[in-house]
Amino acid sequence: MQLFWGDPVQLMFERQFTVAQEPALVVESDKKIIGFISYSEFNENAVLIVALGILPGYQGCGIGQMLVKQIEEYAREQGKQQLLVVTSNDNLPALAFYQHLGFQLYEVAPDVIAKKLGDLHPGIANIPIRDELRLRKVFTKQHI
Ligand SMILES: CC(C)(COP(=O)(O)OP(=O)(O)OC[C@H]1O[C@@H](n2cnc3c(N)ncnc32)[C@H](O)[C@@H]1OP(=O)(O)O)[C@@H](O)C(=O)NCCC(=O)NCCS
């Protein structure tokens, strides 16, 4: 999983998550792992996506969407009301991806990532990595 996700411990919602200790789904092609998603029971109402990564050569093929949908289905089966995820302020592709899947930005935790990194580091498009953007997908009740 290190291949996909640099930091084995993720700080989000002021809590630490060790990616390797959380349940995960993986996608394989030719006996090689090309994508994964890990998730956590966040609280009685929500499941949290802890990490999601698709190998660069396999991005844009629908794998990320398929993995998120599987976790959404799992969360619904567990009777949860929402799926949560965070991304960093520079990760505009992920922000687009999650909104495309029906997530809504609802909270920003300013500077928490910069504090964790100890300094401002350039991220995607040289945007300084600073803030934790919190998104959620709230499930609407199905009407028959
Ligand atoms: C972000 C990421 C998980 C998306 O996974 P993916 O497999 O490449 O995305 P998909 O092919 O499933 O895309 C699903 C939909 O989102 C859209 N989408 C994906 N990335 C997008 C982007 N950067 N901008 C706009 N739309 C985007 C796709 O067009 C697709 O739309 P469609 O259903 O109309 O075809 C993947 O690119 C990745 O691993 N990125 C690096 C790690 C990362 O940033 N992880 C998330 C951090 S929280």
The ligand as an ORCA input file, in Angstrom:
! r2SCAN-3c Opt
* xyz 0 1
  C      -8.598     10.539     -7.650
  C      -8.595      9.079     -8.105
  C      -8.836      8.156     -6.924
  C      -9.742      8.895     -9.135
  O      -9.800      7.538     -9.525
  P      -9.966      7.146    -11.074
  O     -10.068      5.672    -11.171
  O      -8.868      7.790    -11.837
  O     -11.339      7.885    -11.439
  P     -12.538      7.269    -12.290
  O     -11.992      6.822    -13.616
  O     -13.264      6.243    -11.500
  O     -13.445      8.563    -12.477
  C     -14.815      8.568    -12.118
  C     -15.460      9.802    -12.635
  O     -14.851     10.950    -12.025
  C     -14.375     11.834    -13.042
  N     -13.080     12.347    -12.649
  C     -12.027     11.652    -12.200
  N     -10.973     12.483    -12.003
  C     -11.415     13.711    -12.378
  C     -10.805     14.990    -12.436
  N      -9.528     15.178    -12.088
  N     -11.542     16.053    -12.863
  C     -12.823     15.892    -13.218
  N     -13.471     14.691    -13.195
  C     -12.759     13.635    -12.780
  C     -14.177     10.962    -14.278
  O     -14.286     11.743    -15.450
  C     -15.278      9.964    -14.168
  O     -16.471     10.503    -14.722
  P     -17.523      9.617    -15.590
  O     -18.208      8.712    -14.586
  O     -18.449     10.636    -16.172
  O     -16.709      8.866    -16.580
  C      -7.252      8.689     -8.817
  O      -7.047      9.556     -9.891
  C      -6.042      8.660     -7.910
  O      -5.662      7.607     -7.387
  N      -5.400      9.825     -7.712
  C      -4.187      9.909     -6.892
  C      -4.449      9.654     -5.414
  C      -5.540     10.552     -4.851
  O      -5.547     11.757     -5.082
  N      -6.456      9.944     -4.081
  C      -7.587     10.630     -3.468
  C      -7.119     11.449     -2.325
  S      -8.327     11.622     -1.090
*
